[in-house]
Amino acid sequence: MAPAEPAFDEIVHPPNRLKLCAMLATADLVEFAVAREVLDISDSVLSKQVKILRDAGYVRVAKKTRDARPQTWIGLTKTGRAALNGHLAALRKIAEQAQRG
């Protein structure tokens, strides 16, 4: 896979969204409760961030039932993965410029 073209992404950039996308990049799907615990944020904060990312086409949301209890799972889409990779490449480029300073 070719390196991502640097592209700063305002949707991915806020800390909670960046952390969520980074976590989702490591798995096919992550359970909502697990994401909430790892990110150490409330349900409402996570829900808001997921909605923004879903509206942008960066994440998909799946509802499943386990032991008669509903569960929400979140996954990064191909578009979301490309946005994250481009954003990380842009951040690397910024960091390299600052180190050359």
C-alpha positions as CSV (number, residue, x, y, z in Angstrom):
1,M,0.0,0.0,0.0
2,A,1.4,3.4,-1.0
3,P,1.9,6.0,1.7
4,A,-1.1,8.3,2.3
5,E,-1.1,11.7,0.7
6,P,-0.9,14.3,3.5
7,A,-4.4,15.9,3.9
8,F,-5.3,17.7,7.2
9,D,-8.8,16.7,8.0
10,E,-10.9,19.0,10.3
11,I,-13.4,16.2,10.9
12,V,-10.8,13.7,12.2
13,H,-8.6,16.3,14.0
14,P,-10.4,16.9,17.3
15,P,-8.8,14.8,20.0
16,N,-11.7,12.5,20.9
17,R,-12.4,11.8,17.2
18,L,-8.7,11.3,16.4
19,K,-8.3,8.8,19.3
20,L,-11.5,7.0,18.3
21,C,-10.4,6.7,14.6
22,A,-7.0,5.5,15.7
23,M,-8.6,2.8,17.9
24,L,-11.0,1.7,15.2
25,A,-8.1,1.4,12.7
26,T,-6.9,-1.6,14.7
27,A,-10.1,-3.6,14.6
28,D,-13.0,-4.4,12.3
29,L,-15.5,-3.4,14.9
30,V,-15.3,-2.1,18.4
31,E,-18.1,-2.2,20.9
32,F,-19.5,1.2,21.9
33,A,-18.9,0.4,25.6
34,V,-15.3,-0.6,25.0
35,A,-14.6,2.6,23.0
36,R,-16.2,4.7,25.8
37,E,-14.1,3.0,28.5
38,V,-10.8,3.2,26.5
39,L,-11.4,6.9,25.6
40,D,-12.6,7.6,29.1
41,I,-15.5,9.7,27.9
42,S,-19.3,9.7,28.6
43,D,-21.9,8.0,26.4
44,S,-23.2,11.3,25.2
45,V,-19.7,12.6,24.2
46,L,-19.0,9.4,22.3
47,S,-22.4,9.4,20.7
48,K,-21.9,12.9,19.4
49,Q,-18.4,12.1,18.0
50,V,-19.7,8.9,16.4
51,K,-22.6,10.8,14.8
52,I,-20.2,13.4,13.3
53,L,-17.9,10.7,11.9
54,R,-20.9,8.7,10.6
55,D,-22.4,11.7,8.9
56,A,-19.1,12.2,7.2
57,G,-19.1,8.6,6.0
58,Y,-16.0,7.8,8.2
59,V,-17.6,5.2,10.5
60,R,-20.4,2.6,10.2
61,V,-22.6,1.6,13.2
62,A,-23.9,-1.9,13.6
63,K,-26.6,-2.8,16.2
64,K,-26.4,-6.4,17.4
65,T,-28.1,-8.4,20.2
66,R,-26.2,-10.5,22.6
67,D,-27.8,-12.4,25.4
68,A,-31.0,-10.5,24.7
69,R,-29.2,-7.2,25.2
70,P,-28.7,-4.7,22.4
71,Q,-25.1,-3.7,21.6
72,T,-23.7,-1.0,19.4
73,W,-20.6,-1.6,17.4
74,I,-18.5,1.0,15.5
75,G,-16.2,0.4,12.6
76,L,-14.0,2.6,10.4
77,T,-15.1,2.7,6.8
78,K,-12.7,2.7,3.8
79,T,-13.3,6.5,3.5
80,G,-12.6,6.9,7.2
81,R,-9.4,4.9,7.0
82,A,-8.2,7.0,4.1
83,A,-9.1,10.2,5.9
84,L,-7.2,9.0,9.1
85,N,-4.2,8.0,7.1
86,G,-4.1,11.3,5.2
87,H,-4.5,13.2,8.4
88,L,-1.7,11.3,10.2
89,A,0.5,11.9,7.2
90,A,-0.2,15.6,7.4
91,L,0.6,15.7,11.1
92,R,3.9,13.9,10.5
93,K,4.7,16.5,7.9
94,I,4.0,19.3,10.3
95,A,6.1,17.6,13.0
96,E,9.0,17.1,10.6
97,Q,8.9,20.8,9.7
98,A,8.8,21.8,13.3
99,Q,11.8,19.6,14.1
100,R,13.8,21.1,11.2
101,G,12.9,24.5,12.7
